[in-house]
Amino acid sequence: MMKETYLGVHVSPLTYEGIVTEVKARMKRDEQSTIIAVNPEKVMTAQKDPQVKDLINTSTFQIADGVGILLASKLQKGNITSRVTGVDMMARLLKFAAEENEPIYLYGAKKEVIELAAENIQRDNPGITIAGMTDGYEQDEEALVQRINDSGARIIFVALGSPKQELWIRRNMPRLKNVLVFQGVGGSFDVFSGTVKRAPALFRKTGTEWLYRLLSDPRRLKRQLNLPRFLIAILFNGRN
């Protein structure tokens, strides 16, 4: 898989369907896969934090979760033609898990949030097997690893926030031999539970969810400034 690189950070130029196809093939070969969302804010953080850059670049799939990545690819004549958001990637993997009878595990968020998310996931994906779930306040990591191994789960969604979730995945992947797909999903459980509403469809289709979030919460302005900083850096540094 040829990847594009922006400011030293890799991005996978695959669509949702392309990633699911690759994941399915890797699962058949018993190969573990990791999925991490990449947006301009994360790329800019990676410029200052080598650990964040390493967590992104050593993942199997770095999804283009952010209109800034799409714009950068267009500016540099790359092959990324559409966004692949973390929450929608999770939804596609849930559908895949239901169709292929691959048990899943949910880890992270508050107890009431994960329970609501599980109910809605079960309702929207008939036949899916939720092998287990643990909220994000579990203190005994050894017990959690054992619980996941005993569950028989093959796909796990980790909602601890970044980079905590990616560090957890890196630390425990070697001990979770049965789990073949790991996705860090940030606040996606909040969306699946209905606790947090997504931006209206118009904003999602036009890639301006960032604007909706800014209008909803002006305190995000400092974070959103990463988008113009990122694009300016791309114009000066090119695709590298």
C-alpha positions as a Markdown table, in Angstrom:
| # | Residue | x | y | z |
|---|---|---|---|---|
| 1 | Met | 0.0 | 0.0 | 0.0 |
| 2 | Met | 1.5 | 3.3 | -1.1 |
| 3 | Lys | 1.1 | 6.0 | 1.5 |
| 4 | Glu | 1.3 | 9.7 | 1.2 |
| 5 | Thr | 3.4 | 11.7 | 3.6 |
| 6 | Tyr | 2.7 | 15.2 | 4.9 |
| 7 | Leu | 5.3 | 16.9 | 7.2 |
| 8 | Gly | 6.7 | 13.5 | 8.0 |
| 9 | Val | 3.4 | 11.9 | 8.8 |
| 10 | His | 2.0 | 9.0 | 6.8 |
| 11 | Val | -1.6 | 8.9 | 5.5 |
| 12 | Ser | -3.3 | 5.9 | 3.8 |
| 13 | Pro | -5.0 | 6.9 | 0.5 |
| 14 | Leu | -7.8 | 4.3 | 0.9 |
| 15 | Thr | -11.6 | 4.6 | 1.0 |
| 16 | Tyr | -13.7 | 3.0 | 3.7 |
| 17 | Glu | -14.3 | 0.0 | 1.3 |
| 18 | Gly | -10.6 | -0.2 | 0.6 |
| 19 | Ile | -9.7 | -0.4 | 4.2 |
| 20 | Val | -12.4 | -3.0 | 5.0 |
| 21 | Thr | -11.1 | -5.1 | 2.1 |
| 22 | Glu | -7.5 | -4.9 | 3.3 |
| 23 | Val | -8.6 | -5.6 | 6.9 |
| 24 | Lys | -10.5 | -8.7 | 5.8 |
| 25 | Ala | -7.5 | -10.0 | 3.9 |
| 26 | Arg | -5.2 | -9.4 | 6.8 |
| 27 | Met | -7.6 | -11.2 | 9.2 |
| 28 | Lys | -7.5 | -14.2 | 7.0 |
| 29 | Arg | -3.8 | -14.3 | 7.3 |
| 30 | Asp | -4.0 | -13.8 | 11.1 |
| 31 | Glu | -2.3 | -10.4 | 10.8 |
| 32 | Gln | -3.0 | -7.7 | 13.4 |
| 33 | Ser | -4.0 | -4.3 | 12.1 |
| 34 | Thr | -4.2 | -0.9 | 13.7 |
| 35 | Ile | -6.3 | 2.1 | 12.5 |
| 36 | Ile | -5.5 | 5.7 | 13.6 |
| 37 | Ala | -7.2 | 8.9 | 12.5 |
| 38 | Val | -5.0 | 11.7 | 11.1 |
| 39 | Asn | -6.1 | 15.3 | 10.9 |
| 40 | Pro | -4.2 | 18.6 | 10.7 |
| 41 | Glu | -4.2 | 19.1 | 14.5 |
| 42 | Lys | -2.6 | 15.7 | 15.0 |
| 43 | Val | 0.0 | 16.3 | 12.2 |
| 44 | Met | 1.0 | 19.6 | 13.8 |
| 45 | Thr | 1.2 | 17.9 | 17.2 |
| 46 | Ala | 3.5 | 15.3 | 15.7 |
| 47 | Gln | 5.9 | 18.1 | 14.7 |
| 48 | Lys | 6.6 | 18.7 | 18.4 |
| 49 | Asp | 6.1 | 15.2 | 19.8 |
| 50 | Pro | 8.1 | 12.4 | 18.2 |
| 51 | Gln | 6.0 | 9.8 | 20.1 |
| 52 | Val | 2.8 | 11.0 | 18.4 |
| 53 | Lys | 4.5 | 10.9 | 15.0 |
| 54 | Asp | 5.8 | 7.3 | 15.7 |
| 55 | Leu | 2.4 | 6.2 | 16.9 |
| 56 | Ile | 0.8 | 7.4 | 13.6 |
| 57 | Asn | 3.5 | 6.2 | 11.3 |
| 58 | Thr | 3.8 | 2.7 | 12.7 |
| 59 | Ser | 0.0 | 2.1 | 12.4 |
| 60 | Thr | -1.3 | -0.1 | 9.6 |
| 61 | Phe | -3.9 | 2.4 | 8.4 |
| 62 | Gln | -3.7 | 6.1 | 8.9 |
| 63 | Ile | -7.1 | 7.4 | 7.9 |
| 64 | Ala | -7.6 | 10.9 | 6.4 |
| 65 | Asp | -10.0 | 12.2 | 9.2 |
| 66 | Gly | -10.0 | 15.9 | 8.4 |
| 67 | Val | -10.7 | 18.1 | 5.4 |
| 68 | Gly | -7.2 | 19.6 | 5.8 |
| 69 | Ile | -5.6 | 16.2 | 4.8 |
| 70 | Leu | -7.8 | 16.1 | 1.7 |
| 71 | Leu | -6.9 | 19.6 | 0.7 |
| 72 | Ala | -3.2 | 18.9 | 1.3 |
| 73 | Ser | -3.4 | 15.9 | -1.0 |
| 74 | Lys | -5.1 | 18.0 | -3.7 |
| 75 | Leu | -2.5 | 20.7 | -3.4 |
| 76 | Gln | 0.3 | 18.1 | -3.9 |
| 77 | Lys | -1.6 | 16.1 | -6.6 |
| 78 | Gly | -2.0 | 13.1 | -4.3 |
| 79 | Asn | -4.5 | 10.3 | -4.4 |
| 80 | Ile | -6.6 | 11.0 | -1.3 |
| 81 | Thr | -10.0 | 11.7 | -2.8 |
| 82 | Ser | -12.3 | 11.5 | 0.2 |
| 83 | Arg | -12.3 | 11.8 | 3.9 |
| 84 | Val | -12.4 | 8.7 | 6.1 |
| 85 | Thr | -13.6 | 9.8 | 9.5 |
| 86 | Gly | -13.0 | 7.8 | 12.7 |
| 87 | Val | -16.7 | 7.5 | 13.7 |
| 88 | Asp | -17.7 | 6.4 | 10.1 |
| 89 | Met | -14.8 | 4.0 | 9.9 |
| 90 | Met | -16.0 | 2.4 | 13.1 |
| 91 | Ala | -19.5 | 2.2 | 11.7 |
| 92 | Arg | -18.2 | 0.4 | 8.6 |
| 93 | Leu | -16.2 | -2.0 | 10.7 |
| 94 | Leu | -19.3 | -2.7 | 12.9 |
| 95 | Lys | -21.2 | -3.6 | 9.7 |
| 96 | Phe | -18.3 | -5.8 | 8.6 |
| 97 | Ala | -18.2 | -7.5 | 12.0 |
| 98 | Ala | -22.0 | -8.3 | 11.8 |
| 99 | Glu | -21.8 | -9.6 | 8.3 |
| 100 | Glu | -18.7 | -11.8 | 8.9 |
| 101 | Asn | -19.6 | -12.9 | 12.5 |
| 102 | Glu | -16.5 | -11.3 | 14.0 |
| 103 | Pro | -17.0 | -10.6 | 17.7 |
| 104 | Ile | -16.1 | -7.1 | 18.9 |
| 105 | Tyr | -15.0 | -5.6 | 22.2 |
| 106 | Leu | -15.7 | -2.0 | 23.4 |
| 107 | Tyr | -13.3 | -0.3 | 25.8 |
| 108 | Gly | -13.4 | 3.2 | 27.1 |
| 109 | Ala | -15.7 | 6.1 | 28.0 |
| 110 | Lys | -18.1 | 6.3 | 30.9 |
| 111 | Lys | -20.2 | 3.3 | 32.0 |
| 112 | Glu | -23.5 | 4.8 | 31.0 |
| 113 | Val | -22.1 | 5.9 | 27.7 |
| 114 | Ile | -20.6 | 2.6 | 26.7 |
| 115 | Glu | -23.8 | 0.7 | 27.8 |
| 116 | Leu | -26.0 | 3.0 | 25.6 |
| 117 | Ala | -23.5 | 2.7 | 22.7 |
| 118 | Ala | -23.6 | -1.1 | 23.0 |
| 119 | Glu | -27.4 | -1.0 | 22.9 |
| 120 | Asn | -27.6 | 1.2 | 19.8 |
| 121 | Ile | -24.8 | -0.8 | 18.0 |
| 122 | Gln | -26.7 | -4.0 | 18.7 |
| 123 | Arg | -29.9 | -2.4 | 17.4 |
| 124 | Asp | -28.4 | -1.0 | 14.2 |
| 125 | Asn | -26.3 | -4.1 | 13.4 |
| 126 | Pro | -28.5 | -7.1 | 13.8 |
| 127 | Gly | -26.6 | -10.3 | 14.6 |
| 128 | Ile | -23.4 | -8.6 | 15.8 |
| 129 | Thr | -21.7 | -10.2 | 18.7 |
| 130 | Ile | -20.5 | -7.8 | 21.4 |
| 131 | Ala | -18.1 | -10.2 | 23.2 |
| 132 | Gly | -17.6 | -7.7 | 26.0 |
| 133 | Met | -17.2 | -4.1 | 27.1 |
| 134 | Thr | -15.3 | -2.3 | 29.8 |
| 135 | Asp | -15.6 | 1.4 | 30.7 |
| 136 | Gly | -12.5 | 3.7 | 30.6 |
| 137 | Tyr | -12.1 | 3.7 | 34.4 |
| 138 | Glu | -10.8 | 0.2 | 34.8 |
| 139 | Gln | -7.6 | 0.3 | 36.9 |
| 140 | Asp | -6.5 | -3.3 | 36.6 |
| 141 | Glu | -4.9 | -3.6 | 33.1 |
| 142 | Glu | -3.8 | -7.2 | 33.6 |
| 143 | Ala | -7.4 | -8.2 | 34.5 |
| 144 | Leu | -8.7 | -6.3 | 31.4 |
| 145 | Val | -6.3 | -8.0 | 29.1 |
| 146 | Gln | -7.3 | -11.4 | 30.5 |
| 147 | Arg | -11.0 | -10.4 | 30.1 |
| 148 | Ile | -10.5 | -9.5 | 26.4 |
| 149 | Asn | -8.6 | -12.7 | 25.7 |
| 150 | Asp | -11.3 | -14.8 | 27.4 |
| 151 | Ser | -14.1 | -13.0 | 25.4 |
| 152 | Gly | -13.0 | -14.3 | 22.0 |
| 153 | Ala | -13.2 | -10.8 | 20.5 |
| 154 | Arg | -11.4 | -10.3 | 17.2 |
| 155 | Ile | -12.0 | -6.5 | 16.8 |
| 156 | Ile | -11.6 | -3.9 | 19.5 |
| 157 | Phe | -12.6 | -0.3 | 19.7 |
| 158 | Val | -10.6 | 1.8 | 22.2 |
| 159 | Ala | -12.1 | 5.1 | 23.3 |
| 160 | Leu | -9.6 | 6.7 | 25.7 |
| 161 | Gly | -8.6 | 9.8 | 23.7 |
| 162 | Ser | -5.4 | 10.3 | 21.8 |
| 163 | Pro | -2.6 | 9.4 | 22.3 |
| 164 | Lys | -3.6 | 7.4 | 25.4 |
| 165 | Gln | -5.7 | 5.0 | 23.4 |
| 166 | Glu | -2.9 | 4.4 | 20.8 |
| 167 | Leu | -0.4 | 3.9 | 23.7 |
| 168 | Trp | -2.7 | 1.3 | 25.2 |
| 169 | Ile | -3.0 | -0.5 | 21.9 |
| 170 | Arg | 0.7 | -0.6 | 21.3 |
| 171 | Arg | 1.4 | -1.8 | 24.9 |
| 172 | Asn | -1.2 | -4.6 | 24.8 |
| 173 | Met | -1.3 | -5.8 | 21.2 |
| 174 | Pro | 1.3 | -8.5 | 21.7 |
| 175 | Arg | -0.8 | -9.9 | 24.6 |
| 176 | Leu | -4.1 | -9.9 | 22.7 |
| 177 | Lys | -3.3 | -12.6 | 20.2 |
| 178 | Asn | -6.9 | -13.2 | 19.2 |
| 179 | Val | -7.7 | -9.6 | 18.5 |
| 180 | Leu | -6.7 | -8.8 | 14.9 |
| 181 | Val | -8.2 | -5.3 | 14.5 |
| 182 | Phe | -7.5 | -2.3 | 16.8 |
| 183 | Gln | -9.1 | 1.1 | 16.3 |
| 184 | Gly | -8.6 | 4.1 | 18.6 |
| 185 | Val | -12.0 | 5.9 | 18.3 |
| 186 | Gly | -11.7 | 8.9 | 20.6 |
| 187 | Gly | -15.2 | 10.2 | 21.4 |
| 188 | Ser | -17.1 | 7.9 | 19.0 |
| 189 | Phe | -18.8 | 6.0 | 21.8 |
| 190 | Asp | -20.5 | 9.4 | 22.7 |
| 191 | Val | -21.8 | 9.6 | 19.2 |
| 192 | Phe | -23.0 | 6.0 | 19.1 |
| 193 | Ser | -24.7 | 6.4 | 22.5 |
| 194 | Gly | -26.5 | 9.5 | 21.3 |
| 195 | Thr | -24.9 | 11.5 | 24.1 |
| 196 | Val | -23.2 | 13.8 | 21.6 |
| 197 | Lys | -24.9 | 14.8 | 18.3 |
| 198 | Arg | -22.9 | 14.9 | 15.1 |
| 199 | Ala | -22.8 | 17.9 | 12.9 |
| 200 | Pro | -25.7 | 18.2 | 10.5 |
| 201 | Ala | -25.4 | 16.3 | 7.2 |
| 202 | Leu | -24.6 | 19.5 | 5.2 |
| 203 | Phe | -21.5 | 20.2 | 7.3 |
| 204 | Arg | -20.4 | 16.5 | 7.1 |
| 205 | Lys | -20.9 | 16.4 | 3.3 |
| 206 | Thr | -18.9 | 19.6 | 2.7 |
| 207 | Gly | -16.1 | 18.6 | 5.2 |
| 208 | Thr | -16.9 | 21.6 | 7.4 |
| 209 | Glu | -17.6 | 19.8 | 10.6 |
| 210 | Trp | -14.8 | 21.8 | 12.1 |
| 211 | Leu | -16.8 | 25.0 | 11.4 |
| 212 | Tyr | -19.9 | 23.6 | 13.0 |
| 213 | Arg | -17.9 | 22.6 | 16.1 |
| 214 | Leu | -16.3 | 26.1 | 16.2 |
| 215 | Leu | -19.7 | 27.8 | 16.0 |
| 216 | Ser | -21.0 | 25.5 | 18.7 |
| 217 | Asp | -18.0 | 26.1 | 20.9 |
| 218 | Pro | -15.9 | 29.2 | 20.2 |
| 219 | Arg | -13.3 | 28.0 | 22.7 |
| 220 | Arg | -12.1 | 25.6 | 20.0 |
| 221 | Leu | -10.7 | 28.5 | 18.0 |
| 222 | Lys | -7.1 | 27.9 | 19.2 |
| 223 | Arg | -7.3 | 24.2 | 18.1 |
| 224 | Gln | -8.9 | 25.1 | 14.8 |
| 225 | Leu | -6.0 | 27.4 | 13.9 |
| 226 | Asn | -4.0 | 24.3 | 13.3 |
| 227 | Leu | -5.8 | 23.9 | 9.9 |
| 228 | Pro | -4.4 | 27.1 | 8.3 |
| 229 | Arg | -1.0 | 26.5 | 9.9 |
| 230 | Phe | -1.0 | 23.0 | 8.5 |
| 231 | Leu | -1.9 | 24.1 | 4.9 |
| 232 | Ile | 0.7 | 26.9 | 5.0 |
| 233 | Ala | 3.3 | 24.4 | 6.1 |
| 234 | Ile | 2.3 | 22.1 | 3.3 |
| 235 | Leu | 2.6 | 24.9 | 0.7 |
| 236 | Phe | 6.2 | 25.7 | 1.9 |
| 237 | Asn | 7.4 | 22.1 | 2.5 |
| 238 | Gly | 5.5 | 20.2 | -0.1 |
| 239 | Arg | 4.7 | 16.5 | 0.2 |
| 240 | Asn | 7.4 | 15.0 | 2.4 |
